Amino acid sequence: MAAAQPEPPAGAARRLARGCWSAFWDYETPKVIVVKNRRLGVVYRAVQLLILLYFVWYVFIVQKSYQDSETGPESSVITKVKGVTSSEHKVWDVEEYVKPPEGGSVFSIITKIEVTPLQTLGTCPESMRVTNATCDSDEDCVAGQLDMLGNGLRTGRCVPYYHGASQTCEVSGWCPVEDGASVSQFLGKMAPNFTILIKNSIHYPKFQFSKGNIENRKDGYLKRCTFHEVSDLYCPIFKLGFIVEQAGESFTELAHTGGVIGVIINWDCDLDLSASKCNPKYSFRRLDPKHIPASSGYNFRFAKYYKVNGSTARTLIKAYGIRIDVIVHGQAGKFSLIPTIINLATALTSIGVGSFLCDWILLTFMNKNKVYSHKKFDKVCTRRHSSGSWPVTLALVLGQAPPPPCPCSTEPGQEGRPQDEGQSQAGAILPPRARPTSAPSEQMVDAPEQGAGQGLCASKPSQQDSMLTDPRGLAQL
C-alpha cells in the first residue's frame, strides 16, 4: 500500500484549530459511582452534617457572617467628678484632687499626697536615695557634678543630713529636697463615694447610625440616679468605690499605692434589629501590672508656686491616685447580599470535603481498593506506535477520534497473543460513532466481592462512554 502524502502544515494547522475550537464547546460531566457500603456512607453523611452544623450555627448564627460589619466607632467621651473629702489638715474639693480638670477620657483622682512645703532656691543636703550621695569628707563630692537622678548641682561640700548622723553631698537647687521634709496626707477617706459621670456618644459612618449612653429625659432623672446594669443602664453615673470593686481590687490598698482602672464601653449593635436593641455594655479591670513591683502603682508630681517676702517659693506635691481610662470600642453589622453569597458558596464548597475524605478512605483502606479505583477512573489508552500523523494523535488525545483497542490490559489467557492484523496496521482508525444522548451512566458497585477479578479498561466496560462524536471530521486527518 502506498504511503500517504503528508498534508501541508497550513492545512493541518487550520484543521487542528477547528478541532480545538469544537472541543472547547464540549460539555464534560463527572461519572457517578454509587458504592453500597454502609460504614462509608455513615462517615460521608457524618462529615457533611458536621460541616453543615459549623456553618449554620457558628458562621451564620454566632458570627453573623451574612452581615456587612464595621468596627471601631467614632466616639467622644466627657467626664465629670463630684465629691468632697478631707485629710488631716484640710478639706479637698474637686478642683484640687482631679487632674487634669478638663473632663476627658483619661483623668486621675488623688487619694494620697506627700507634701514638701516652702521650697526655695538655695543649697541643702542631697537625698540619701540618690546613688553616691553619701560622703565622709569633701573629697567624696565633686564640685559641678550634675546627677540626672538627683535634685541639683553639687557644690563639692559634704554636709550633715537632715536627721541622723549621716552625711551627704551638698547640692544647689530647690531646698529642702523631697524626702527631707515631706509630710504625708491621706485623702481616701470619702473617696469611695465620689461620683463619676461618663457621657459617651458613638457613630458608625458606614451605616449612618448614632447613639449615646444617656437617656433623653427632662424630669431630672440624672440628678437622682446611679448606674445599675438592669434598671438604670442609661444612667452612666458611677461611684468610684463601685468601679474599683468591679475591677476586683481593694480600695484601701489601691488608694495608698495608686493604680490604673479601665472602664470599657462596648457597643455591639445588630442593626437588622431596632435601635433600642443597641445598648452599651460596661466592664471594669485594672490595667497596670500590680504583680510587678517595679511598674505597679501610679503617682506623679506637681508644684504650686507663690511669693514669700519677695522671693519665689513653692510647695512640691507627690500625688498617688486612681487613674481612670475610659475605652470605647464596638462593632455594628447589617444584612448584606454580598457576604451572604460568599459564605453560602463557601459552605456548599466545603461540603465537598466529605467526598474527598471518603474517596481517600475508599481508595486507600477499603478491601479490593483496586477494583474501586478501576471503576472510578477511566484510563485513556493510545497506540504504542505512532500512527505516522501528529494530527491523528492529537485528535485521539482530544477525544475527537474513537480510541483504538486498549493495549493496557488483556483478558486472562490472552497474554502474548498477537493483535489482529487490522489492529496492528499503522494509521487505521475506526469511523466515528455518534454518542448516545441518554443521561450520564451510573455504575453501581454493590460490594467489593462483586467486581473482584474483573479486568477494567475504559474501552471495554462501557464502549458508549468512549465513543465520542466527531462533528468536524478531525479523525479523518
Buried (B, 14 or more C-beta within 10 A) or exposed (E): EEEEEEEEEEEBEEBBEBBEEBBEEEEEEEBEBEBEBEEBEEBBEEBBEEBBEEBEEEBBEEBBBBBBBBEEBEBEBBBBBEBEBEBEEEEBEBEBBBBEEEBEBEBBBBBBBBBBBEBBEEBBBBBBEBEBBBBEEBEBBEEEBEBEEBBBBBBBBBBEBBEEEEBBBBBBBBBBBBBBBBEEBBBBEBBBBBBBBBBBBBBBEEBEBEBBBBEEEEEEBBEEBEBEEEEBBBBBBBBBEBBBBBBEBEBEEBBBBBBBBBBBBBBBBBBEEEEEEBBBEBEBEBBBEBEEEEEBBBBBEEEEEEEEEEEEBBBBBBBBBBBBEBBBBBBBBBEEEEBBEEBBEEBEEBBEEBEEBBBEBBBEEBEBBEBBEBBBEBEEBBBEEEBEBEBBBBBBEBBBBBBBBBEEBBEEEEEEEEEEEEEEEEEEBBEBBEEEEEEEEEBEBEEBEEBEEEEBBBBBBBEEBBBBEBBBBBBBB
